[in-house]
């Protein structure tokens, strides 16, 4: 049986206390893991600091090989890790196993990148080179919706650049991350990778720790603001990938029967618990009724339940706090719109809410104005695309968005006006490790994935060499 202990300085060690992890499908115990104390956090950071000089001195090829081995080990243990993910996170088992394979694929592809020296000038006067050096200790803070995929947004780039890591998974989903740490602990020199778990009590200490040079955070905008503030005293580098309220602008020239399944999948994958999930659907008046009907029909046919059951497409909300928040948003949606599918909260154990479609709703309702992060999709009517764009952009978030149309050129023009870090045309939430991922407004600072994401884990170092005779 896995120990679910902490990884500090190359060894699995018991925590100063224990942490019970709840299965959101049954509200019973999914497992118990070690919980770090403040002194163990300090030990993890110190171990990473001590390991940094030697790790930074290795070749990028050596570092790449280590990340590739971590990727292989994850893939080899995908069924075990996926089952743990399903128990602690709630997603269907096939998706849990798929997330582990996603971690492996993302890690390997990100490890294939390079950090070449860039020649900025090579003249008779001087030679100027741009080098990329590692920063030091990186703190990676992971949310509960995709514990391993989002670890892959951070671990490969940080290690490939020559940094060392202290990883803190979410308190409600630490088990798969701790088990992965146990499986890969001998791949890296002691201290290069450290994984600790807490009960929401060590985040501020980690992000303000003087031994940490950079914080890579994924989570809510409110918590991201606290991360930025806590790192300010030591002027840490920060990458913040935060909440979104992604909108889709669906023009009147699409076939509702064709686009409805794609829109539904974009909104409800992982039970809507994705930062870039479709959360506001603006549909043109000419197709509004038909599109609402198509989405409602899909919602009614979608099976939800425990992730271990055969044929389940949607599991529970991951934790009680989110479950209660989504119920409050649903109650407001009933008052300010019309529920045409779902809307039920089943009795019995588990944080389940039926997949829900709400129509005849507009700005001013919580389901439109706030990020629901749950299985509810509002369908908002509009008649003028320019006016709809103004409504979409009048939002503090700007992570992603999409435009759907049979006219690719027109869709491109409208997409360029959406104020978001990533805008898709005739698709939504298409993410690839080679494509930079960033947010605008209160949805993000910095970039993850792609070459730009790798550079976030480095310090640019300019070497400026004079071309003249010494002593001349």
C-alpha positions in Angstrom: 0.0 0.0 0.0 1.2 3.5 -0.7 2.5 5.4 2.3 1.3 8.8 1.1 4.3 10.3 3.0 6.2 13.5 2.2 9.1 13.6 -0.2 11.9 15.7 1.4 15.5 15.5 0.4 15.1 12.3 -1.5 13.3 10.3 1.2 9.7 9.6 2.0 9.2 10.9 5.5 6.1 10.9 7.8 4.5 14.2 8.5 4.2 15.9 11.8 0.5 15.2 11.6 -1.9 13.4 9.3 -4.6 14.6 6.9 -7.8 12.8 6.0 -8.8 13.0 2.4 -12.5 12.7 1.6 -14.0 10.8 -1.4 -16.4 13.3 -2.9 -18.6 10.6 -4.4 -19.3 8.9 -1.0 -18.2 11.4 1.6 -16.2 8.6 3.2 -12.4 8.4 3.7 -10.5 8.1 0.4 -7.2 7.9 2.3 -4.9 9.5 4.9 -1.7 11.2 4.1 1.1 12.9 6.0 0.8 16.6 6.7 3.8 18.8 6.9 4.7 21.1 9.7 6.3 24.5 9.3 9.7 23.0 10.2 9.2 20.4 7.5 8.4 23.1 5.0 11.7 24.7 5.9 13.5 21.4 5.5 12.0 21.0 2.0 13.1 24.4 0.9 16.5 24.0 2.4 16.9 20.6 0.7 16.0 22.2 -2.6 18.4 25.1 -2.0 21.2 22.7 -1.2 20.6 20.6 -4.3 20.3 23.6 -6.6 24.0 24.3 -7.5 24.8 20.7 -8.5 21.5 20.3 -10.4 22.0 23.6 -12.2 25.4 22.5 -13.3 24.2 19.4 -15.0 23.7 19.5 -18.8 20.2 20.1 -20.2 20.5 16.6 -21.7 20.8 15.0 -18.3 17.9 17.0 -17.0 15.8 16.0 -20.0 16.6 12.3 -19.5 15.4 12.5 -15.9 12.1 14.2 -16.8 11.5 11.6 -19.5 12.1 8.8 -17.0 9.5 10.5 -14.7 7.1 10.6 -17.6 7.7 6.9 -18.3 7.2 5.9 -14.6 3.9 7.8 -14.5 2.7 6.1 -17.7 3.7 2.6 -16.3 1.7 3.3 -13.2 -1.3 5.0 -14.8 -4.0 2.6 -13.6 -2.9 2.8 -10.0 -2.5 6.6 -10.0 -5.7 7.0 -12.0 -7.7 5.0 -9.4 -6.2 7.2 -6.7 -7.2 10.3 -8.6 -10.8 9.1 -9.0 -11.1 8.4 -5.3 -9.8 11.8 -4.2 -11.0 14.0 -7.1 -14.2 12.3 -8.2 -13.7 12.2 -11.9 -14.6 9.0 -13.9 -12.0 6.3 -13.7 -11.2 6.5 -17.5 -10.6 10.2 -17.1 -8.4 9.7 -14.0 -6.2 7.2 -15.9 -6.3 9.6 -18.9 -5.0 12.4 -16.7 -2.0 10.4 -15.7 -1.2 9.7 -19.3 -1.7 13.4 -20.0 0.9 14.2 -17.3 3.3 11.8 -19.0 2.7 13.2 -22.5 3.0 16.8 -21.4 6.1 16.1 -19.4 7.9 14.4 -22.2 7.0 17.0 -24.9 7.9 19.9 -22.6 11.2 18.1 -21.8 12.0 18.1 -25.5 12.5 21.9 -25.6 15.8 23.6 -25.4 17.4 26.8 -24.2 19.9 27.9 -26.9 22.2 30.8 -26.6 20.8 33.7 -28.6 23.4 36.0 -30.4 22.0 39.5 -30.2 25.0 41.2 -31.9 28.3 40.0 -33.4 30.1 43.0 -34.8 33.5 44.5 -34.9 32.6 46.5 -31.8 31.2 43.7 -29.6 29.6 40.3 -29.3 26.3 40.2 -27.2 24.9 36.8 -26.1 21.6 36.1 -24.3 21.8 33.1 -22.0 19.1 31.6 -19.9 20.1 30.6 -16.3 18.0 28.9 -13.7 16.5 30.9 -10.9 16.9 28.6 -7.9 14.1 27.1 -5.8 10.6 27.1 -7.4 7.4 26.6 -5.3 4.7 24.9 -7.4 1.2 25.2 -6.0 -1.4 22.9 -7.6 -5.2 23.0 -7.5 -7.7 20.2 -7.0 -9.3 20.0 -10.3 -6.4 18.4 -12.3 -3.7 17.5 -9.7 -1.4 15.8 -12.2 -2.0 17.6 -15.5 -1.4 20.9 -13.8 1.7 19.6 -12.1 2.9 18.9 -15.7 2.5 22.6 -16.4 5.2 23.3 -13.9 7.5 20.4 -13.1 9.1 19.8 -16.6 9.9 23.4 -17.3 11.2 24.1 -13.8 13.5 21.1 -13.8 14.6 21.4 -17.4 15.7 24.9 -16.8 17.9 23.7 -13.9 15.7 24.8 -10.9 14.8 22.7 -7.9 11.2 22.2 -6.8 9.0 22.3 -3.7 5.5 21.1 -4.8 2.4 21.6 -2.7 -0.8 19.9 -3.9 -4.2 21.0 -2.8 -5.3 19.7 0.6 -8.3 17.9 -0.8 -6.3 16.1 -3.6 -2.8 15.3 -2.3 -2.7 11.5 -2.7 -1.9 10.9 -6.3 0.8 13.5 -6.2 2.4 12.0 -3.1 2.3 8.5 -4.6 3.9 9.8 -7.9 6.6 11.4 -5.7 7.2 8.0 -4.1 7.5 6.3 -7.4 10.0 8.8 -9.0 12.0 9.8 -5.9 15.1 7.9 -7.0 15.2 9.4 -10.5 16.5 12.7 -9.3 19.3 13.6 -6.9 18.0 14.2 -3.3 16.4 17.6 -2.8 15.8 18.4 -6.5 12.1 17.5 -6.1 10.3 17.8 -2.8 6.5 17.3 -2.2 4.7 18.4 0.9 1.0 18.4 1.9 -0.8 20.8 4.2 -4.3 21.6 5.4 -4.4 25.0 3.8 -2.1 26.3 6.5 1.3 26.5 4.8 0.6 28.4 1.6 1.5 31.8 2.8 4.7 30.5 4.5 5.8 28.8 1.3 5.1 31.8 -1.0 6.8 34.2 1.3 9.7 32.0 2.1 13.1 33.8 1.6 14.6 30.6 0.2 12.0 30.5 -2.7 13.0 32.4 -5.9 9.8 31.8 -7.9 6.2 30.8 -7.2 4.2 29.1 -10.0 0.6 29.1 -8.9 -2.7 27.8 -10.4 -5.9 28.5 -8.6 -8.5 31.2 -7.9 -7.9 34.9 -8.6 -8.5 35.7 -4.9 -5.8 33.3 -3.8 -3.5 34.4 -6.6 -3.7 38.0 -5.3 -2.6 36.7 -1.9 0.3 34.8 -3.5 1.5 37.9 -5.3 1.3 40.0 -2.1 3.1 37.4 0.0 6.0 37.3 -2.4 6.3 41.0 -2.8 8.7 41.5 0.2 11.4 39.4 -1.4 10.4 40.4 -5.0 9.8 36.8 -6.1 9.1 35.9 -9.6 5.5 34.8 -9.9 3.4 33.0 -12.6 -0.3 33.1 -11.8 -2.8 31.1 -13.8 -6.1 32.0 -12.2 -9.8 31.8 -12.7 -11.8 32.5 -15.8 -15.3 33.1 -16.9 -14.8 32.0 -20.5 -17.5 33.0 -23.0 -18.4 31.5 -26.4 -19.9 33.8 -29.0 -22.0 31.6 -31.3 -23.1 33.3 -34.5 -26.4 32.7 -36.3 -24.8 30.8 -39.3 -24.0 27.6 -37.4 -26.0 24.4 -37.2 -27.2 24.0 -33.6 -27.3 20.2 -34.0 -23.6 20.2 -35.1 -22.2 22.6 -32.5 -24.3 21.6 -29.5 -22.3 18.5 -28.6 -19.0 20.4 -28.9 -20.3 23.3 -26.8 -21.6 20.9 -24.2 -18.3 19.1 -23.9 -16.4 22.4 -23.6 -18.7 23.4 -20.7 -19.1 20.1 -18.8 -15.8 18.2 -19.1 -14.6 17.4 -15.6 -18.0 18.5 -14.3 -17.2 22.1 -15.4 -14.2 22.2 -13.0 -11.7 23.5 -15.5 -10.3 27.0 -15.5 -10.8 27.3 -19.3 -14.2 25.6 -19.5 -16.9 27.3 -21.4 -18.9 29.2 -18.7 -21.0 31.7 -20.6 -22.6 30.8 -23.9 -23.9 33.8 -26.0 -26.1 32.5 -28.8 -27.6 34.6 -31.6 -31.3 35.1 -31.5 -31.9 33.3 -34.8 -30.6 30.0 -33.4 -31.2 30.6 -29.7 -34.3 28.4 -29.1 -33.0 25.4 -31.1 -29.5 25.5 -29.5 -31.1 25.6 -26.0 -33.2 22.6 -26.9 -30.2 20.7 -28.3 -28.1 21.4 -25.2 -31.0 20.5 -22.8 -31.4 17.1 -24.6 -27.7 16.3 -24.2 -27.8 17.3 -20.5 -30.8 15.0 -19.9 -29.0 12.1 -21.5 -25.7 12.6 -19.6 -25.1 10.0 -16.9 -23.6 11.4 -13.6 -22.6 9.5 -10.5 -19.5 8.0 -8.8 -16.5 7.9 -11.1 -16.1 4.1 -10.4 -19.5 3.3 -12.0 -19.6 2.1 -15.6 -20.8 4.7 -18.2 -20.6 7.7 -15.9 -19.6 10.9 -17.8 -19.7 13.3 -14.9 -18.6 12.7 -11.3 -19.3 14.9 -8.2 -18.0 18.3 -7.3 -14.7 17.8 -5.7 -15.3 19.3 -2.3 -18.1 20.5 0.0 -17.1 24.2 -0.2 -17.4 24.1 -4.0 -20.6 22.0 -3.8 -22.3 24.6 -1.6 -21.1 27.5 -3.7 -22.5 25.9 -6.9 -25.8 25.2 -5.1 -26.1 28.9 -4.2 -25.4 29.9 -7.8 -28.0 27.4 -9.0 -30.6 28.9 -6.6 -29.9 32.4 -8.0 -30.1 31.0 -11.6 -33.6 29.6 -10.9 -34.8 33.1 -9.8 -33.2 35.0 -12.7 -33.5 32.5 -15.5 -35.3 29.3 -16.7 -33.8 25.9 -15.9 -34.6 23.7 -18.9 -32.5 20.6 -18.0 -31.1 19.4 -14.7 -31.2 21.7 -11.7 -31.6 18.8 -9.3 -29.5 18.1 -6.2 -29.8 14.4 -5.5 -30.4 13.2 -1.9 -27.8 10.9 -0.3 -24.0 11.0 0.0 -21.8 12.7 -2.6 -21.4 16.2 -3.9 -23.6 15.6 -6.9 -25.5 18.2 -9.0 -27.4 17.3 -12.2 -25.9 18.8 -15.4 -27.9 21.9 -15.8 -28.8 24.3 -18.7 -30.3 27.7 -17.9 -31.8 29.9 -20.6 -33.4 33.4 -20.6 -30.7 34.7 -18.3 -28.5 37.7 -18.6 -25.8 39.8 -16.8 -26.8 40.5 -13.2 -27.3 36.8 -12.5 -24.5 35.1 -10.6 -24.4 32.3 -13.1 -23.3 34.9 -15.7 -21.3 37.3 -13.7 -19.3 34.7 -11.6 -17.2 31.7 -12.5 -19.4 28.7 -11.5 -16.8 26.0 -11.7 -19.6 23.4 -11.8 -22.1 21.6 -14.1 -24.3 24.6 -15.0 -24.2 26.4 -18.3 -26.1 29.7 -18.9 -27.3 30.4 -22.5 -27.5 34.1 -23.1 -29.5 35.6 -26.0 -28.0 38.4 -28.2 -28.9 40.0 -31.5 -25.9 42.1 -32.4 -22.4 40.6 -32.3 -20.7 43.9 -31.5 -22.9 44.5 -28.6 -22.4 40.9 -27.4 -18.6 41.4 -27.5 -18.9 44.4 -25.3 -20.9 42.4 -22.8 -18.5 39.5 -22.9 -15.4 41.8 -22.4 -17.1 43.6 -19.5 -15.7 41.1 -17.1 -12.7 41.1 -14.7 -11.5 37.8 -16.1 -9.9 37.0 -19.4 -8.5 33.5 -19.5 -10.0 32.1 -22.7 -12.9 32.5 -25.1 -14.2 31.3 -28.4 -16.1 32.3 -31.5 -18.2 29.9 -33.5 -19.2 30.6 -37.1 -19.4 29.1 -40.6 -17.5 32.2 -41.9 -13.9 31.7 -40.8 -12.8 35.3 -41.8 -15.6 36.9 -39.9 -15.0 34.7 -36.9 -11.3 35.6 -37.0 -12.1 39.3 -36.9 -14.4 38.9 -33.9 -11.9 36.7 -32.1 -9.3 39.4 -32.3 -11.6 41.6 -30.3 -12.1 39.2 -27.4 -10.1 40.3 -24.4 -8.6 37.0 -23.3 -5.3 35.2 -23.2 -6.4 32.5 -25.6 -9.2 32.7 -28.1 -10.3 29.7 -30.1 -12.3 29.6 -33.3 -14.9 26.8 -33.8 -13.4 25.0 -30.8 -12.8 25.6 -27.1 -10.2 24.6 -24.6 -7.8 23.1 -27.1 -4.5 23.0 -25.1 -1.2 21.7 -26.3 2.2 21.7 -24.5 3.8 23.4 -27.4 1.3 26.3 -27.4 1.8 29.1 -24.8 -1.0 29.4 -22.3 -1.7 32.8 -20.6 -4.4 35.0 -19.3 -5.4 38.6 -19.3 -6.9 40.9 -16.7 -7.4 39.1 -13.4 -7.0 35.6 -15.0 -3.2 35.5 -15.1 0.3 36.9 -14.9 3.0 35.2 -17.0 2.9 32.3 -19.3 2.8 28.5 -19.0 3.6 25.9 -21.7 5.5 26.5 -24.9 8.9 28.1 -25.2 7.6 31.2 -23.5 6.5 29.1 -20.5 9.9 27.5 -20.2 11.6 31.0 -20.2 9.4 31.9 -17.2 11.6 29.5 -15.2 14.8 31.3 -16.2 16.8 34.4 -15.6 18.0 36.1 -18.7 21.7 36.8 -18.5 23.3 39.1 -21.1 27.0 38.6 -21.9 28.4 41.7 -23.6 32.0 41.1 -24.9 34.1 44.0 -26.2 36.0 43.5 -29.4 39.2 45.4 -28.8 42.8 44.8 -28.0 43.4 44.4 -24.3 45.3 47.4 -22.9 44.8 49.2 -26.2 
